[in-house]
Amino acid sequence: MTININQVDGKFIAYQCRKILRGEITLKKIKSMMLFVLYVLSIPMTLSIVLIIRALRPFVLIRFGALRSDRIGHYASNTDLYLCQKSNGETPEKSFDIFHCSTLPEANEALTVIWRRCLRIWQWSKILYLANELLPGWRLHCIVLPDDMFPVAQLQSRIPAHAYFSPDEIRTGWKQIERIGIQRETKFICLNTRSDGFLNTTQPDTNWDYHSYRNTNSETLLPAISALVDRGYKVVRMGLHVGDPLVSRGVVDYATSEFRTPFLDLFLAAHCHFFVGDSAGLVGVPLIFRRPTVCINLIPMRHVCRWLSSSVVVPKALRYAATKDAVPLEEYIRSGAFNFLRTENYAAGGYDVVDASPEILRDAVIEMDDRLAGRWQETDDRIQRQARFWAIMNRHLPDCGQITNIADAFLESNPGLC
């Protein structure tokens, strides 16, 4: 519940009290109102502290920031990108940065433990964060976390991981992995796909259909799973509220296991041979540990610029709804579909969104495995396909170079793209 201070008067308070008496306000909303009242009462004191902070600015720049703790992807990636900027000397030299979690409980409390090793996460600082915004000049004392887009996202390819586990956590992690049937010497691949189940379960009051264009049918990955198992890997299916179990040879369905924990979510993603996932938030976790990632069914196309140089990316294709012909990359970008973030945008633009075929997904994971093993052969045709794709991207994102590897099977199967 969000309350605007400008809307609060005697009538508003009386109205809310009547709703409470009638049982029309939930405990959560009552708690939100109480916190708001405490915030209003504390304003004189917090403004005094903020003024002292402003006076100290010639000596130290104290800044406040909010970590996007409501969603695991943002909590992982955006936080890590701030740390990359700091390591790269892109934050004020004299700054003393203090953070709070935007939402409690966090999307993953085990990740908070890890971030506390790198950041000052003082939850009480939220009240100073809010008070700071009441005074002119507040932006100088406010930290805006970077978006995970080009060029900032490319810092992750150049700067070592900030996230790490303690020795005790490493011992605990391997013991927990053994409980799901994987021995320490066994190489495993993590697999995560997006569906409506998670958000519809955790936030049922919101209609999430506008994000359905990002979903992946996990059954399309069965040939890829078989190929990985044939190569000696275990495949660990990740996620939460995923619906039906994934039954296939060599699959550990950790997502529906009684042993699933927030800590083990992180530990598995950090120790897999490589990670296979679409745009579901969990795919941000292997990035902060710099694990190789196969990003599947990526959409919109602009998001190819957020991946590590070691990644293999399989975008979703676009087809003209009327003719079913492929949409060329130039048209994809110029039409604005390059940035579409809602299902209805594609329909209104006259486009069909096409998932990668099971064969393309299979070949993409084989490509990643071959790259990591040093078996991948860069033929002239493969080099030319990558060059054509990135030449177009560079015309619209100057100096981006070749950020990552577009799966060769995708490029070969979509000659009309570029």
N, C-alpha and C positions, 0 to 999 in steps of 0.2 A: 504494500500500500504506500503510495507516494503522496505526501501532504505538502502543499504549497503554502509557505508562511504567509503570503499575501491574502490567502483565503480564510485565515483563522480569525474569527471574531466570536462574540457571545452567542449569536444564532447558530454558528457552525458547531460550537461545543455542545450547545443544548441539543442540537439535532443528532450528533453522534451519541450523546448519552441516552437519548430515547431509543436509538437503534440497539445499543447495548442491552437495555432493559427488555427489549422485545426479542432479544436473542438473534438479531440480524447481523451481528459483527462477530467474527471468529476470534479465537484466542490469539491467533497470529496478528490480526489487525489491531487488537487491543495492545499487544506488545509493541507493535510499530508506533501506535499513538503515544504510548508511555515514553518510548525512546525519543520521540519527537518533542514531547513536553520537556524532558530532561535536557535535550539539546537547546531549546529556547531559553530555559532557565540558566544554562551555563554560558550563554553568549557573552555577557559582560566580562567574565573571567577569561574565556578563550580569546576574545579579541585583544585583551591586554597582553596575553602571551604572544599572540601574532605580532603585535606592535613591537614587542621586545625582539622578536625574531627579525623583523624588518630593520631594527636599529643595529643588529649584529651583522648585517649584510656586508659591510666593508671588510669584515674579518672572516666570516663563514656564511655561505649561502645554504640555508636550511630549506630543503624542498620536501614536499609531501606528494605521495602518489598512491593510486589505488590499483591493486593487482586484480586482473580479471579472473577471479577465483570461481565464478559460477559455471564455467565450462572448461573441461580438461584441456582442450586444444589451445584456447587462449591462455589459460593458466601456465601451460608449458611454454608455448612458442613465444608469446609476446614478452613474457618475463625474461626468457633466455636472450631475446634480441636486445632488450635493454642492457643486459650484462655484456653482450657483445659490443654494443656501442660504448659502454664504459671502458671495456678492455681496449677498444680501438681509439680511445682518447676523444670521444665525441660528446662527453658530458662535461659540464663546467668543472674546472680544476678544483675549486674550493668548495664544491657542493657536499653537503651532508644530507644524504637522501634517506627518507623514512617512508615506509610503506604500510598499508593495511590491506586486508582482504576485502574486496568489494562485497562479497556474500559469504555468510556463514550458515551452515557448514560449507566448507570448500568442496569443489568437485572431487578432489582427492587430497585427503588430509596428510597422506604420506609425502606428497609433493611439497606441502608446506614445511615439513621437517627438513627436506633437502634445500629448499629455497632459503630457509633461515640460516643456513651455513654461508650463504652468499649475500644476503640482504638483511637490513634492519626491518623486520616485520613486527611492528608494534601496533596492535589493534586499536589501542586507545588513541592513536594519532589521528584516527578518522575524524574526530571532533575538531582537531586543529586544521585538518584538510578542508572541512566544510567552512570553518570560520575564516580561513584564509581567503576563500572565494567571495566573502562579503565585503572585502576591502579592495580599493583600486590597486593595481599593480600585482594582482594575485597570480598572474601567469608566470611571473619570474620565479615564484616559489612553488609551482605546480609541475609535477612530472607527468608527461604524456607518454605512455608506453608506445613504442614504435609498432607500426603495422607490419605484418609478415609478408611484405611485398618487395619487389625490386625497387631500389638497390639494397635496402637494409637487410633483407633476408639472406643476401649472399655473404654476409659476415659469418654466418654459421659454417660455411664451407672453408673459411680461412682461420677461424679462431677456435681453439680447443674447447671441449665441453666444460661448462662450469658445474653442472650437476654431477654428483658422485655419491656413492654409498660408503658408509663407514665399514671398517673390518667386521664389526659385529653384524651389521646389516647384510653384508655379503655372505657370511656363514648362515644366517637365518634364511636368506633368499634361496640358497642352494638346497637347504633342507626342505623348504616349502616346495621347490620345484620337484624334488624327488617324490613328494606326496602325490603329485599329479601324474606320476609315472615316467618322468624323464630323468635319466642319470646325468651326472655332471659332464661326462665325456660325450654325451649325445648331442649332435648338432640339431638345432630346431629352428623353424621358421614361424614367426608370429603372423597371424592373419586376422584382419578386422574389416568388416564391411558395415556400411551405414544402412539402417532401415528406419521405419517410423516408430519402432517399438520403444526405443529408449526415451525419446522426448515425449511421446504420447503417455508413457508411464510416469515419468518424473515431473512433467508439466502438463497435466491433462486438460487444463483450462485454456490452452492455446491450440489453435488450429495450425498444425505444422505442414499442411499440404503444400504451402508455397516453397518448401524445401525438398519436395519429393523428387525433383529432377536430379538430385545428388545421390539418390539411393542406388544400391547394387544388389542384385539377386545373388546370394551366396552360392547357389547351385551352379552358376556359370563358372565358378572357380574349381569345380570338381576335376576337370582335366589338368589344371595347373597343380592341384593337390597331388594327383596321381603321379605327375611328372616329378615332383619334388620327393615324394615317397620312394619312387623308383631310384632316385639318386641318393637315397640313404638318410633322408631327413625325416624328423617328426614335424608335424604341422600343428601348431597350437592356435586354436580358434579363440580369439579374444572378444571382449565386449560385455555388455550388461543389458538385460531385458531384450534378448536377441530372438525370442520366439522359440521355434522348434530346434531341437538338437541337430547338429551337423554330423551325420553318420557317414563315415568314409574310412577306408583303410589308411592307417597311419595318422589319423586325426585325434588329437587330445582336445575334447570339447570343454576347455577350461571355462568358457563363458557361462556354461550351465552347471559348473562344478561347485560342490560345497566348499571347496578350498579356495575359491576366488576371493581375493582381498585387494584393497587399494594399493597396498605395498607391493604385492606380487604382480599387479598390473604393470607397475613401473619396472620392477626387476626383470620380468620376462622381456619387456620391450627393450631394455638396456643390454640384455645378454643374448638376444637371438642372433643367428647368423645374418639374417636380414629380415625386414618387416615388409609385409604386403598389406596395403590398406588403401581405402579411398579417402574421401574428404571428411569422414567421421573424425571427431576431435582427437581420439586416441592416437592418430597418426602423428600428432605433434610430439608425442613422448619419445619415440626413437630419434627424432631430430635433435632433441636437447642432449642426447647421449651420443650423437653423431653416428648412429647405426645406419648402414645402407638401407634404402627404402625403395620398394616398387610401389609407386602411387598409381592406382588403377581408377579408371572412370572419372578422371579429373575434369571438372567443369566449374566455372567458366575457364576458357583457355588461358586467360591472363595468369591464372594461378600456377602455370608451369614455372613461373619465375620465382617461386618461393622454395624450390627444392634444392637439396645439396647437389654439388657437382657429381657426387657418386651415385645419385639416384637414377632410376629408370622410370619414366612417366608414360602412362597410357591415358590419353585424354578420351573423353566422350566425343563422338563425331556429331556434326549437325547435318541434317538433310532438309532440303526445301520440302515443306509439307505437301505442296501441290504436285511436284514432279518427282520427289524422292531422290533427286540428284544431290551429290555432295556439295556442301557450301565451302567454297575456296577460303583459305585462311585470310586472304586480303579482304574478302567480303565479310567474313566472320568478325574481323577487327573493325572495319569501317562502319558496319551496321550498328555497332554498339553491343552486339551479342557477346563480344569479348568480355564485357563486364556485367552481363545479366546475372542477377542474384535471386530471381523468383521464377517459379515454374510458369506462371502466367505470362512473363515477359517473352519466353520462347514461343508460346502459342500465339501471342499477339503479333510477334514478328514473322509468323509464317514458317516456323522451324520445328522440326521433330528432333528430339534428343535421342541419340542412338548409343546404347551401351556397347562396350567392346565385346567382341565375340569370345566364346570360351577358348577358341584356338589362339586368338591374339593374346589373351591373358596367360595361357599356357606358355606361349613363346616368350612373353615378357619376363616371366620368372626364370625361364631357362637362360635368357640373355643375362639377367642379373647374376645368376649362379656362375655362368661362364666368365663374366667380367671379373668376378671376385676370385675365380680360380685361375685367371690368366689364359683362358681358352678362347675368349671372344676374338674373332677375326674381323678387323675393320677392312672390309672390301671396298673397292672404289664405289660401287653402287650404294653401299651403306653410308659412306662418307658424303656422297653427293645428296642423298636424301636428307641427312641432318643439315647439310649446308643450305639447301633450299628453304627448309623450315626456318632456320635461324636468321637467314638473310631477310625474310619477311618480318620476323619479330624485331630485328634490329632497326628496320625502317620506322617502326612505331615506338620502340623502346631503345633509343640510341645508346650505343656503348654497352648493351647488355651482353654481347658476345654469345657464346654457347653456354648457357647457364647450367644445363643439365642434359641428360640423354633422353630424347623421345624414343620410346620403344620402336625398334626397327620394324617389327611386325605390324605395328599400327601404321607407320608411314608407307610401308610397302602395300598394305591393304587399302589405303586411301590415297591413290595417286592423284585424285582430283583436288586434294587439299592444298598442295603446293607443287 
